[in-house]
């Protein structure tokens, strides 16, 4: 991260020995990390409800994962996006690797990843990612990236080489990728599909009506078509997509997105609460209750998704390994019953 101001994740931490105390932290000086947001007015910050609460990351597993990530000079979305589940995941030695650098060419209103002009690709990165996966002994790994609109193929070949490096150095590890949309990259995504990751994830993030304000550099139907292309080209490949709620969407709009995903053959849906990284990011419209998340989960299952994960702290790669095992079991059960 550039600049002299430390980033602070927007999370309510339960302080050890003082469960009644909650500390809300927010980065009040994001100008170096998000230069495009510098002149935006500050947005309101809603008080977080009791159900959004995580423990501060302190355990030995967390420290070991952090040391390995640093040693291999890797970037993780866990850190860059300020994920509230970092303590839990890193304690279990689960980390989502973010390839192609830490600077994104887009400026989504919800995202805490730095925006700017990225550095050239590190051609040794795939090897280091493969080594890290092998050293961690992972059964399942998630690989994501920043958007690289500056590259002719959007970074597709870098994904392919990273998948190959993991397969060479950790052949027993299943691979899940969370990709950008490859918008205007003339079929570059086909090489990534043909690399046959075990799970191809691309998040729609929000409902179509909110794209212009929340995800202005993307196009809803292009992202939906990307997911459909995966199924058209390789029907056996699992597909996955995610939504944030609490941005001002309606229940009916969420259900319409579910229908769109099912029409595109999406197998696995994740739904989580949007958490505002800084006062310069999109404001939280409301905190969706756990009961509402459970209702979304029931509706999604009724619509035919093989897997659904919906809760306030659900994120795309949270419990990804366990969920992948359930996803395979769900497909096997569906084929047997069919």
C-alpha positions as CSV (number, residue, x, y, z in Angstrom):
1,X,0.0,0.0,0.0
2,X,1.3,3.4,-0.8
3,X,1.0,6.5,1.4
4,X,1.8,7.0,5.0
5,X,-1.7,6.3,6.5
6,X,-2.4,2.8,7.8
7,X,-5.5,1.2,6.5
8,X,-8.0,0.1,9.1
9,X,-10.7,-2.5,8.3
10,X,-14.2,-1.6,9.1
11,X,-15.0,-4.4,11.6
12,X,-16.4,-4.5,15.1
13,X,-13.9,-6.4,17.1
14,X,-14.8,-8.3,20.3
15,X,-12.0,-7.3,22.7
16,X,-10.7,-10.3,24.7
17,X,-12.0,-10.3,28.2
18,X,-14.4,-7.4,27.5
19,X,-17.2,-8.9,25.4
20,X,-19.5,-5.9,26.0
21,X,-17.1,-3.5,24.4
22,X,-17.2,-3.0,20.6
23,X,-14.9,-0.8,18.7
24,X,-15.9,0.6,15.3
25,X,-12.8,1.4,13.2
26,X,-12.9,3.2,9.9
27,X,-10.1,4.6,7.7
28,X,-10.6,8.4,7.7
29,X,-7.7,9.1,5.4
30,X,-8.1,7.0,2.3
31,X,-6.8,9.5,-0.2
32,X,-3.6,7.7,-1.2
33,X,-5.3,4.3,-1.5
34,X,-8.3,5.7,-3.5
35,X,-7.2,8.9,-5.3
36,X,-10.4,8.7,-7.5
37,X,-12.5,9.1,-4.3
38,X,-10.6,12.0,-2.9
39,X,-13.1,14.7,-3.7
40,X,-16.2,12.7,-2.9
41,X,-18.3,13.8,0.1
42,X,-18.1,11.7,3.1
43,X,-20.9,9.2,3.4
44,X,-22.8,8.4,6.6
45,X,-21.7,5.4,8.7
46,X,-24.5,3.3,10.2
47,X,-24.0,1.8,13.6
48,X,-23.4,-1.9,13.3
49,X,-25.8,-4.4,14.8
50,X,-24.7,-7.1,17.3
51,X,-24.8,-9.9,14.7
52,X,-21.8,-8.3,12.8
53,X,-19.0,-9.1,15.2
54,X,-15.7,-11.0,14.7
55,X,-12.7,-11.8,16.9
56,X,-9.5,-9.9,16.5
57,X,-6.9,-12.0,14.6
58,X,-4.2,-13.1,17.0
59,X,-3.7,-16.9,16.9
60,X,-0.6,-18.9,15.9
61,X,-2.2,-20.1,12.6
62,X,-2.9,-16.5,11.7
63,X,0.6,-15.5,12.3
64,X,2.0,-18.5,10.4
65,X,-0.1,-17.7,7.4
66,X,0.8,-14.1,7.5
67,X,4.5,-15.0,7.7
68,X,4.2,-17.3,4.7
69,X,2.4,-14.8,2.6
70,X,5.1,-12.2,3.4
71,X,7.9,-14.6,2.7
72,X,6.5,-15.5,-0.8
73,X,5.8,-11.9,-1.5
74,X,2.2,-12.7,-2.2
75,X,-0.8,-10.4,-2.2
76,X,-4.1,-11.6,-0.6
77,X,-7.6,-10.2,-1.1
78,X,-8.1,-11.0,2.6
79,X,-5.8,-8.0,3.4
80,X,-6.4,-5.8,0.4
81,X,-10.2,-5.9,0.6
82,X,-10.3,-5.7,4.4
83,X,-12.2,-9.0,4.8
84,X,-13.8,-9.4,8.2
85,X,-13.1,-13.1,8.2
86,X,-9.3,-12.9,7.9
87,X,-8.7,-14.0,11.5
88,X,-10.8,-17.1,11.1
89,X,-9.5,-18.1,7.7
90,X,-5.8,-17.4,8.3
91,X,-6.0,-19.3,11.6
92,X,-6.9,-22.3,9.5
93,X,-4.2,-21.5,7.0
94,X,-6.7,-20.5,4.4
95,X,-5.8,-17.5,2.3
96,X,-7.2,-16.2,-1.0
97,X,-4.3,-15.3,-3.2
98,X,-4.7,-12.1,-5.3
99,X,-2.6,-12.2,-8.4
100,X,-1.5,-9.5,-10.9
101,X,-0.6,-7.0,-8.2
102,X,-2.5,-4.9,-5.6
103,X,-3.6,-2.1,-7.8
104,X,-6.9,-2.2,-9.7
105,X,-7.7,-0.3,-12.9
106,X,-11.3,0.1,-11.8
107,X,-12.9,2.2,-9.0
108,X,-15.9,0.3,-7.8
109,X,-17.8,2.2,-5.1
110,X,-17.8,-0.8,-2.7
111,X,-14.2,-2.1,-2.9
112,X,-11.2,-1.3,-0.7
113,X,-8.6,-2.5,-3.2
114,X,-6.3,0.3,-4.3
115,X,-7.1,2.0,-7.6
116,X,-4.4,3.4,-10.0
117,X,-1.9,2.4,-12.7
118,X,-0.7,-1.1,-12.0
119,X,2.9,-2.3,-12.3
120,X,3.9,-4.7,-15.0
121,X,3.0,-8.4,-14.4
122,X,5.4,-10.3,-12.1
123,X,6.1,-13.4,-14.3
124,X,7.5,-15.3,-11.4
125,X,4.3,-14.9,-9.4
126,X,2.6,-18.1,-10.6
127,X,5.5,-20.2,-9.4
128,X,5.5,-18.5,-5.9
129,X,1.7,-19.1,-5.6
130,X,2.2,-22.7,-6.5
131,X,4.9,-23.1,-3.9
132,X,2.8,-21.4,-1.2
133,X,-0.2,-23.7,-1.9
134,X,2.1,-26.7,-1.6
135,X,3.8,-25.5,1.6
136,X,0.4,-24.7,3.2
137,X,-0.8,-28.2,2.3
138,X,-4.1,-26.9,1.0
139,X,-6.9,-29.2,-0.2
140,X,-8.6,-26.3,-1.9
141,X,-7.3,-22.9,-2.9
142,X,-9.0,-19.7,-4.2
143,X,-7.2,-17.5,-6.7
144,X,-8.6,-14.0,-7.5
145,X,-7.1,-10.9,-9.0
146,X,-7.5,-7.2,-9.5
147,X,-9.0,-5.9,-12.8
148,X,-6.3,-5.4,-15.3
149,X,-8.0,-3.4,-18.1
150,X,-4.5,-2.3,-19.1
151,X,-3.5,-5.8,-20.4
152,X,-4.5,-7.0,-23.8
153,X,-6.0,-10.2,-22.5
154,X,-7.1,-8.8,-19.1
155,X,-4.7,-11.1,-17.4
156,X,-6.2,-14.3,-18.7
157,X,-2.8,-15.9,-19.5
158,X,-1.6,-15.1,-16.0
159,X,-4.6,-17.0,-14.6
160,X,-3.8,-19.9,-16.9
161,X,-0.1,-20.0,-15.8
162,X,-1.1,-19.8,-12.1
163,X,-3.5,-22.7,-12.4
164,X,-0.8,-24.7,-14.2
165,X,1.8,-23.9,-11.5
166,X,-0.5,-25.0,-8.7
167,X,-1.3,-28.2,-10.5
168,X,2.4,-28.9,-11.0
169,X,3.4,-28.2,-7.4
170,X,0.3,-29.2,-5.5
171,X,-1.5,-31.8,-7.8
172,X,-3.9,-32.8,-5.0
173,X,-5.3,-29.3,-4.5
174,X,-8.6,-28.3,-6.1
175,X,-8.6,-24.8,-7.6
176,X,-11.3,-22.2,-7.4
177,X,-10.8,-18.9,-9.4
178,X,-12.6,-15.6,-8.8
179,X,-12.1,-13.7,-12.0
180,X,-12.6,-10.2,-13.4
181,X,-15.1,-9.9,-16.2
182,X,-12.6,-9.7,-19.1
183,X,-14.7,-6.9,-20.6
184,X,-13.7,-6.0,-24.1
185,X,-11.0,-8.6,-24.2
186,X,-12.2,-10.5,-27.3
187,X,-12.6,-14.0,-26.0
188,X,-9.6,-14.0,-23.7
189,X,-11.7,-15.7,-21.0
190,X,-11.9,-18.8,-23.1
191,X,-8.3,-19.7,-22.2
192,X,-9.2,-19.5,-18.5
193,X,-12.2,-21.7,-19.0
194,X,-10.1,-24.2,-20.9
195,X,-7.6,-24.4,-18.1
196,X,-10.4,-26.2,-16.3
197,X,-10.4,-24.8,-12.7
198,X,-12.6,-26.8,-10.4
199,X,-14.8,-23.8,-9.7
200,X,-15.1,-20.7,-11.9
201,X,-16.4,-17.8,-9.8
202,X,-17.4,-14.4,-11.1
203,X,-19.4,-12.1,-8.8
204,X,-22.3,-10.1,-10.1
205,X,-22.0,-8.1,-6.8
206,X,-25.3,-6.2,-7.0
207,X,-28.6,-5.8,-8.9
208,X,-28.6,-4.3,-12.4
209,X,-30.2,-1.0,-11.2
210,X,-27.2,-0.2,-9.0
211,X,-24.4,-1.0,-11.4
212,X,-23.9,2.6,-12.6
213,X,-23.3,3.8,-9.0
214,X,-21.7,0.7,-7.4
215,X,-19.9,-1.1,-10.3
216,X,-19.6,1.6,-13.0
217,X,-16.8,-0.1,-14.9
218,X,-18.7,-3.3,-15.4
219,X,-21.8,-4.4,-17.3
220,X,-24.4,-6.6,-15.7
221,X,-25.3,-8.7,-18.7
222,X,-21.7,-9.1,-19.8
223,X,-20.9,-10.6,-16.4
224,X,-23.9,-12.8,-16.6
225,X,-22.9,-14.0,-20.1
226,X,-19.4,-14.8,-18.8
227,X,-20.9,-17.3,-16.3
228,X,-23.0,-18.8,-19.1
229,X,-20.0,-19.1,-21.4
230,X,-18.3,-21.3,-18.8
231,X,-21.3,-23.7,-18.8
232,X,-21.7,-23.6,-22.5
233,X,-18.0,-24.5,-23.0
234,X,-17.5,-26.9,-20.1
235,X,-20.8,-28.1,-18.6
236,X,-19.0,-30.1,-15.9
237,X,-17.2,-27.1,-14.5
238,X,-18.8,-25.7,-11.4
239,X,-19.8,-22.0,-11.5
240,X,-20.3,-19.7,-8.7
241,X,-21.4,-16.0,-8.2
242,X,-22.1,-13.7,-5.3
243,X,-24.2,-10.7,-4.3
244,X,-23.8,-8.0,-1.6
245,X,-27.0,-6.8,0.0
246,X,-27.6,-3.7,2.1
247,X,-26.8,-1.3,-0.8
248,X,-30.4,-0.3,-1.5
249,X,-31.6,-3.2,-3.5
250,X,-35.1,-4.6,-3.1
251,X,-36.0,-8.2,-2.3
252,X,-37.7,-8.6,-5.7
253,X,-34.5,-7.4,-7.4
254,X,-32.4,-10.0,-5.6
255,X,-34.8,-12.7,-6.6
256,X,-34.6,-11.6,-10.2
257,X,-30.8,-11.8,-10.1
258,X,-31.2,-15.4,-8.7
259,X,-33.4,-16.2,-11.7
260,X,-30.8,-14.7,-14.1
261,X,-28.1,-16.7,-12.5
262,X,-30.0,-19.9,-12.7
263,X,-30.8,-19.2,-16.4
264,X,-27.0,-19.0,-16.9
265,X,-26.5,-22.3,-15.1
266,X,-24.8,-21.0,-11.9
267,X,-24.4,-23.8,-9.4
268,X,-23.4,-21.9,-6.2
269,X,-24.7,-18.6,-4.9
270,X,-23.2,-16.5,-2.0
271,X,-25.0,-13.6,-0.4
272,X,-23.3,-11.4,2.2
273,X,-23.8,-8.0,3.9
274,X,-22.0,-5.1,2.3
275,X,-19.6,-3.4,4.8
276,X,-18.4,0.1,4.0
277,X,-14.6,0.3,3.9
278,X,-14.3,4.1,4.3
279,X,-16.4,7.2,4.4
280,X,-15.6,7.8,0.7
281,X,-17.2,4.5,-0.3
282,X,-20.8,3.8,-1.0
283,X,-22.9,4.0,2.2
284,X,-24.6,1.0,3.8
285,X,-28.3,1.5,3.1
286,X,-29.3,-0.9,5.9
287,X,-28.1,-4.0,7.7
288,X,-30.0,-7.1,6.5
289,X,-31.1,-9.3,9.4
290,X,-30.0,-13.0,9.8
291,X,-33.6,-14.0,9.4
292,X,-33.7,-12.2,6.0
293,X,-30.5,-14.0,4.9
294,X,-32.1,-17.4,5.9
295,X,-35.2,-16.5,3.8
296,X,-32.9,-15.6,0.8
297,X,-31.2,-19.0,1.3
298,X,-34.5,-20.9,1.2
299,X,-35.7,-19.1,-1.9
300,X,-32.4,-19.7,-3.7
301,X,-32.5,-23.4,-2.9
302,X,-36.0,-23.6,-4.2
303,X,-34.9,-22.0,-7.4
304,X,-32.4,-24.9,-8.0
305,X,-28.9,-23.8,-6.8
306,X,-26.8,-26.7,-5.8
307,X,-25.3,-24.7,-3.0
308,X,-26.2,-21.5,-1.2
309,X,-24.3,-19.6,1.4
310,X,-26.1,-16.6,2.8
311,X,-25.3,-14.8,6.0
312,X,-24.1,-11.3,7.2
313,X,-20.4,-12.3,7.0
314,X,-20.6,-14.6,4.0
315,X,-17.9,-13.8,1.5
316,X,-17.0,-15.5,-1.8
317,X,-14.1,-17.5,-0.5
318,X,-15.2,-18.0,3.1
319,X,-15.3,-21.7,3.9
320,X,-14.5,-22.3,0.2
321,X,-12.9,-25.7,0.7
322,X,-15.7,-27.1,2.9
323,X,-18.3,-25.7,0.5
324,X,-16.6,-27.2,-2.5
325,X,-16.9,-30.7,-0.9
326,X,-20.6,-30.0,-0.3
327,X,-21.0,-28.8,-3.8
328,X,-19.6,-32.0,-5.3
329,X,-21.8,-34.0,-3.0
330,X,-24.9,-32.0,-4.0
331,X,-24.2,-32.6,-7.7
332,X,-23.7,-36.3,-7.1
333,X,-27.0,-36.5,-5.2
334,X,-28.8,-34.6,-7.9
335,X,-27.5,-36.9,-10.6
336,X,-28.4,-40.0,-8.6
337,X,-32.0,-38.8,-7.9
338,X,-32.4,-37.7,-11.5
